Amino acid sequence: MDIFNRNRERNPDDHFSNLMFGRKPEPEQEESKVDYLQLMASVETLMGLYSQYKPTIDKINLNPLIAKFLKKE
């Protein structure tokens, strides 16, 4: 019995280890279904809104405010 590697090869029926360390969560396997057409439509809408409001954003001059948030300290 190798005492240094015993935690890596923990038996799921080892009641002491389960009591002390808890059970390892089983990885969940979910299929992600993405509707790419809807995603592209949303991106197109956002880009359209951005181009529509870009002159207003330039007039307000939000660059110092944005730079403050992006500044790394």
Rosetta blueprint (number, residue, H / E / L):
1 M L
2 D L
3 I L
4 F L
5 N L
6 R L
7 N L
8 R L
9 E L
10 R L
11 N L
12 P L
13 D L
14 D L
15 H H
16 F H
17 S H
18 N H
19 L H
20 M H
21 F H
22 G L
23 R L
24 K L
25 P L
26 E L
27 P L
28 E L
29 Q L
30 E L
31 E L
32 S L
33 K L
34 V L
35 D L
36 Y H
37 L H
38 Q H
39 L H
40 M H
41 A H
42 S H
43 V H
44 E H
45 T H
46 L H
47 M H
48 G H
49 L H
50 Y H
51 S H
52 Q H
53 Y H
54 K H
55 P H
56 T H
57 I H
58 D H
59 K H
60 I H
61 N L
62 L L
63 N H
64 P H
65 L H
66 I H
67 A H
68 K H
69 F H
70 L H
71 K L
72 K L
73 E L
